[in-house]
Amino acid sequence: MSILVLADLHEGQLAGATAHVVTAAQAIGGDIDILVAGEGVQAAAEAAAKLDGVSKVRVADNAVYAHQLAEPMGALLVELADGYTHVLASASTTGKTYCRAWRP
């Protein structure tokens, strides 16, 4: 199994909710990748890489993801989700936006 966790960012920083989602992913089992999408997200990606259980951090650093709008984020998820058995996000506004935008 492989799991993609969608990082929750607040003002460009990794939100604590992301660590909770990683903990839930560990309970499922398998490899855990994190997607950090936004603009200027290197520090958030580095923080995500330090979370226990994370196998790989995928970074989408582009101005189109700066405000994490549903349309570009949904398109990104469609592009990346193949090969993952699970896609997890927090129950935050960002996580809900990801889920509304993504139609597998």
C-alpha positions in Angstrom: 0.0 0.0 0.0 1.1 3.6 -0.6 -0.5 6.6 0.9 -0.4 10.2 -0.3 -0.9 12.8 2.5 -1.9 16.3 1.4 0.1 18.8 3.5 -1.9 21.5 5.2 -0.2 24.8 5.0 -0.9 28.1 6.9 0.9 31.2 5.7 3.5 29.0 4.0 4.3 26.9 7.0 3.4 23.2 7.6 0.3 23.1 9.9 0.2 20.7 12.8 -2.8 19.0 11.3 -0.5 17.4 8.8 1.3 15.4 11.5 -2.1 14.1 12.7 -2.9 12.9 9.2 0.5 11.2 9.0 -0.3 9.4 12.3 -3.6 8.2 10.8 -1.7 7.0 7.7 0.7 5.0 9.9 -2.3 3.2 11.3 -3.3 2.2 7.8 0.2 1.0 7.0 2.4 1.3 4.0 4.6 3.9 2.5 3.6 7.5 3.2 4.3 10.3 0.8 3.4 13.9 1.5 2.4 16.5 -1.1 3.5 20.0 -0.3 1.9 22.4 -2.8 2.1 26.2 -2.8 4.5 29.0 -3.6 7.8 29.2 -1.7 7.2 26.0 0.2 10.7 24.8 0.7 10.6 25.3 4.5 7.3 23.4 4.7 8.7 20.6 2.6 11.7 20.3 4.9 9.4 20.2 7.9 7.3 17.5 6.3 10.4 15.4 5.6 11.1 15.4 9.4 7.8 13.8 10.3 8.0 10.2 11.6 6.9 7.6 9.0 7.3 9.8 5.9 8.9 8.0 3.0 9.0 10.8 0.5 8.0 14.5 0.1 6.6 15.6 -3.2 6.8 19.3 -3.8 4.7 21.4 -6.2 6.2 24.9 -5.8 4.5 27.2 -8.3 2.5 30.4 -8.2 -0.5 28.6 -9.5 -0.7 26.8 -6.1 -0.1 29.9 -4.0 -3.7 30.2 -2.7 -4.4 26.5 -2.9 -7.5 27.1 -5.1 -9.7 24.1 -5.9 -9.2 23.9 -9.7 -5.4 23.8 -9.8 -5.1 21.6 -6.8 -7.7 19.2 -8.2 -5.8 19.0 -11.4 -2.6 18.3 -9.5 -4.2 15.6 -7.5 -5.6 13.9 -10.6 -2.1 13.9 -12.0 -0.4 12.5 -8.9 -2.9 10.1 -7.3 -2.4 7.2 -9.6 -0.4 4.5 -7.8 -1.6 5.5 -4.4 -4.1 3.3 -2.6 -5.2 6.1 -0.2 -5.2 9.9 -0.4 -5.6 11.6 3.0 -6.1 15.2 4.0 -7.0 17.0 7.2 -10.5 18.1 8.0 -9.4 21.7 7.6 -10.6 24.2 5.0 -7.6 23.3 2.9 -8.3 19.5 3.1 -11.9 20.0 2.3 -11.0 22.2 -0.7 -8.7 19.4 -2.0 -11.4 16.8 -1.6 -14.1 18.9 -3.4 -11.7 19.6 -6.3 -10.6 16.1 -6.8 -12.9 13.8 -8.6 -11.2 10.4 -9.1 
